[in-house]
Amino acid sequence: MTSPLRTSEDYELFLYTLPDQFESIRNSTVTFVRRGNSLARVYGEITFNHGIRLLILERILFDRLPAVIDAYGYEVWREQEKLYWYDSQSHPDDESLQITHPHHKHIPPDIKHNRIPAPEMSFSEPNIHALIEEIEELIERIEESNAQTN
């Protein structure tokens, strides 16, 4: 399979066909917006069952092919609670993050300051598949918990 980041057209098609690739997606407002010949912004929200939402923000560079994800932020919410988020903001003074620098995940408690390495994130491959798979596992745990309480 060819990487969806091979060309801007490939990545755009990849994004707009996410609901066809994942049955768990209930709705997607993810949008690919070109900014000239070499830059695109990706933003929007994917909704799932149980009030789970994935907010996506990416900056994609197409000045050389294959393209690269230059910067990103991904937030996962359940209703009004932010569960965790990933970003590519550099934290060079945090030794615990150097193994996947700059990729990391913010998790509770103290979600803003509690960061762990994120080896599943990349600048050279789409991150959205890994994010959706993680959300599908979360949904499975929610459904198992609901089944046990009923």
Disulfide bonds with the S-S distance in Angstrom:
none
